[in-house]
Amino acid sequence: MLTISKVNYNMEEKRILYVSSEVVPYLAENEVSLMSYDVPKMINDQGGQIRIFMPRYGNINERRHQLHK
């Protein structure tokens, strides 16, 4: 399992676009989907502005997760 170590970067005023093929909770849990959730959360906690893009798969319930285009 991959681990994420916290590094003290100055993330304030950084704007990041994070692109991933899968993210928890929208798809099943695996290493990629968990990492794609944890890394942006860590960046956001350190003051960065982050947006996550992922493909719009047909099995994702848009109403349940309040997604928008």
N, C-alpha and C positions, 0 to 999 in steps of 0.2 A: 504494500500500500504506500502511496505517495504521501509525504508529509510536507506541510507548508511552514516554513520558519518565518517568524515576523522580523522584518528588516525595517529599520527606521529611515524611510525615505520621506522627503518633504513632498507630500502629495497634495497639499493645498493648492488650489487654482489649477490643478491638472484636470484635463478633460480627456477621458479614455473611452474608446469604442472597443468592446470585447466581443469577438465573434466566436461562436462555438456551435458544434453540431448537435449538442444536447446539454440540457441544464436541468437539475433537480429543482422543482418538483414536477416539471412538465413531462419528463420521461423517466424511465426506470433508473434506479440508482446503480451506478457503476463508477469506476475511477474517473472517467472523463466528465460525467455529469456532476459528480460531487466536487471535483476540482473547479469546474466551470461555475459553480455556485460559491465556493469558498474564496477563491481569489478575488472576484469582484467585491464580495462582502468585505474582505480585508482592506481593499483599496478604498472603499466607501468609508469604512471606519476611521481611516487615516486622513480623511478630508478630501479625497478625490471625487470628482463627478464622473460617474460611469454609466454607460448604457450597454445593455447586452442584446446582441442580435443572434437569432438562431433561425433555422428554416421553419416554416409553418407547416408542420406535418399534419396529415389528416386526422390522426388519432388524438390530437390535443383539443380539449374542450375549452373553447375561447370564452364562453360565458362563465364557466366555473373559475377560471383564472383571471378574468377581467382583462383580457388582452385586447390590444388595438393595433391597427396597421400603422 
